[in-house]
């Protein structure tokens, strides 16, 4: 995958030819005054009284925009409008935008050339219906302009004829009255006037005072409303958050619309899509953690001690394969570190091994609505390709099927290992992780206690003892599980000379021993064998010694503090026999001996703790050896696949969390919900249950479910680096999100003190393409049905927790504003109905998520066609339901959001998403609507038969 260098000081110069780009620093020209990070210039166009070349011909008009730089004698073809059909007075709905980095000055001349398009197919080499989600990939990897000699128009293209042209300087437009120019269109010889073209500056955020009804009649026959491009997301958000946003979002592409409301007022919509550098940052963080965790595990296996030949050979085999896996992870991390420039992985690269951990087409899709009567609103959707291991392939299914099959075979076959359930294995990893975290903490607090004793500070001594007690109690509690006792016995029998016997499987932490258990008839050693020389009570004594040592320390500290208090109290009073005896006792224990009296007890605690840690680490590492010993290559490949899928899912989640936090930072209700309940994260899946997409859906379901192991922690950024940091292990990750000091101070106390914040991911999938039609007619949709039902239960559980934990006053107000209970019942009914392609499930789930302040994701195979169709439909539905979009403009607004008249240079460039020339794309004006995918199954069968016949004829 070729990845270009990221924008530097020369960012934006790719808009110009080399000679022109080198001249962008000229100070002899007058720069345009602009708001930082905002477009320098935006304007819209309209023509009046155009003269048709042939009498009675209805014009199909298009305007070509070209730029003449003041220091160059060349014309740079910049962009064009959409085609407006059947009118002599076209109101062009596509605007022109010059982004902040474009070298444009007041002296820059802009030339407008008007064409009459006779054959639209030649002017739409790429489909006009090109959602911004897909267009973003084209713009980010292609040159936008071409250069011609000054005043020389592009050669006439087939299917269109020249009508007239006009030109103006940027300074003239900006200094004109109301920033509006009316220019005469003239023929190529400069003689005949063929109409007028109006140029009007547009500024997002300004409210139009006029009503919309005088314009709607003019655009009644047109396909969409005002649209123009821009490049700045920051105008949508608060200026204080710019550094934070810019740290995670890159290369924004924006479109600006205006649509009429039901009361004939204008509302303006800015649609923005941005890449996120977290696409590469999060995978690199995760891979580094995997390498560290695996190296630590390998070292623990080596330190397991002497084993019998059988177990020692297994260990050597495991270590060999694990070392190979670590080397592979290190190679992938090295390759990812070399990637610079592009902030997302295109779908054409989804099969590249070095980019396996990187999500596909991860973008933020944001809609900012500015309406005359309602408050401004933001609607965010994270779009990303379904988390799946494309390089690994789906021949044998995805993670959901593979994990189930692996566990079933592991439980029912084999004889060389001891079977531990996945729950026991996960518990062993958790205890090992707690050991590694708590042991150094306890040692640190013990040293602090001794330091307080040497300083003879009672208050400091109490605080140090409190912290030591809390951590030691957690340490002792970690070993209460029956698993540790069972693992110790298993390890004892694996030592040289150990006796193996067939006994029942080891009990889980929740099971109790029962005399009724009978020996297993299986050939495998699936038990914790008993050994006559093994002292089962020895572990209890060693483990209990830690608690006893702590109790001795507590008693000694209480005694020392009491003596100190009595000493101070008896200093001014010596009357009474009791006071005299106390004074004598204190004299025999001077103040300076606090350290000497505590030191032996602290040393004993550390020794007892070290004995426990050594025994527990070895026994639990032996448990992990059992998991790896069975079907070794398959086990590690499943781990790799799960790591890949989880990495893709986590990158999207972290991006969504940061964006949600930024947009809701000043909402007290949201912040309270964040630390009290957590956030719902709703994934909208559009994968079919047919062919390879079944495996993708199985991968995606497991990857999203694994996100429940993730917690977030918000910390204050100590430098300009605000990229998140990940800590933890495979079963439990903590993502530390850094906030600038000013933003961090606005957070509630609980969050500032480091409280962990949890997420509740849910996935609802509805296949909508033609492959889903085949699956429903001839295949199996049970996977989709079971996923939807399982995740509905998770969503219902979150709603229950939400209603229980949020304050009563908030709940009462919330219930008045939202009928969530009714929406949940409706969603449940739709899931139970098992209706074909029931997109109502998606709409209800998305609505519930928004009302619960959740994070929204939309996913399909590559986050392009199906995703963009879904997102644009959702956006227009929101405008209709929440912002009073005029009912007659719904379809036109939808067409507008799904449209993009591509620039001329793009027409001649390769599409990086498809890997083919754009000239080879269909000339259809629209993507096939979903309705056409629901045609009669008979036609689909005929199509399949004909396709098969053609293939057979080709290869015979």
VENBEL-V506173 format. One line per field, one symbol per residue. phi: phi as a letter, one per 30 degrees, with the letter a starting at -180 (. if undefined). burial: + if it has 24 or more other ideal C-beta (glycine too) atoms within 12 Angstrom, else -. Layout:
BEGIN
phi = ???
burial = ???
END
This chain:
BEGIN
phi = .dbdddebdcejdddbdeddddcddecdccdddadeicedabbcbacbhdcddbeidddccbcccbbcddcbcbccdcaaddccciadbdcdcccbbcddcddcbdddccccccbccdcdddcbdcdddbeedddeddddbbdcbbcbeeicdedecdjbbdcababaceedddcddhhbbccdcbdddicddckbbccbdcbdjddddddcddcdddcedccacebacbbbddddcdddcedddddccbhdbbbcbbbdcdciccccbccbbbdbddecddedddddddddddddddddddcdjdbdeedddddddddddddddddddddddddddddbjdcbcdddcdcdddcedcdchdbccccccbcdccdebcbcbdcadedacdddibecjceedddddddddddcbjbcbcdbdeddddddddddddddddeddddddddddddddddhcdddddddddddddddddddddcddddddddddddddddeidccbcbedddddcccdbdddceddddddcbcdcbdddcddddddddddddddddddddddddddddddddddcdcbbdjddddddddddddbdddceddddedddddddddddddddddddddddddddddddheddddddddddddddddddedddeddddddddcdcceddddddcccjcdbccccbddcbhddddddddddddddddddcbcbcbddcbddcddbcbjbddacbccccceeddddddddddddjddccbbdbbbcbdbcddddddddbcbcddddddddddddddddddddeddcdeedddddddddbcddddddddddddddhddhdddeddddddddddchdccbbbbebibdddddddddddddddddcbieeddcddddddddccadddddddccddddcibddddddcedbdddeeddcdedddddeddddddddddddcd
burial = +-+---+----++++++--++--+------++-+--++++++++++++-++-------++++++++++++++-++++++++++++-++++++++++++++++++++++++++++++++-+--++++++++++++++++++++++++++----++--+--+++++++++++++++------+-++++-------+++++++++++---+---+--++--+--++++++++++++++++---+++++++++++++++++++++---++++++++++++++++++++++++++++++-+++-++--++-+---+--++-+++-++--++-++--++-++--+-+++++++++++--+++++++++++++++++++---+++++++++++++++++-+-++++++++--++--+-----+++++++-++++++++++++++++--++-++++++-++--+++--++-++--++-++-+++-++-+++++++++++++++--+-+--+++++-+--------------+++++++---+----+--++-+++-++-+++-++--++-++-++--------------++--+-------++-++--++--++-+++++++++++++++++++++++++--+++++++++++++++++++++++++++++++---+++++++++++++++++++++++++++++++++++++++++++++++-+----+++++++++++++++++++--++-++---+----++++++++++++++++++++++---+-+++-++++++-+++-++--++--+---++--+---+-+--++--++-++----+++++++++++++++++++++++++++++++++++++++++++++-+++++--++-++++++++++++++++-++++++---+--+---+-+--+--+------+----------------
END
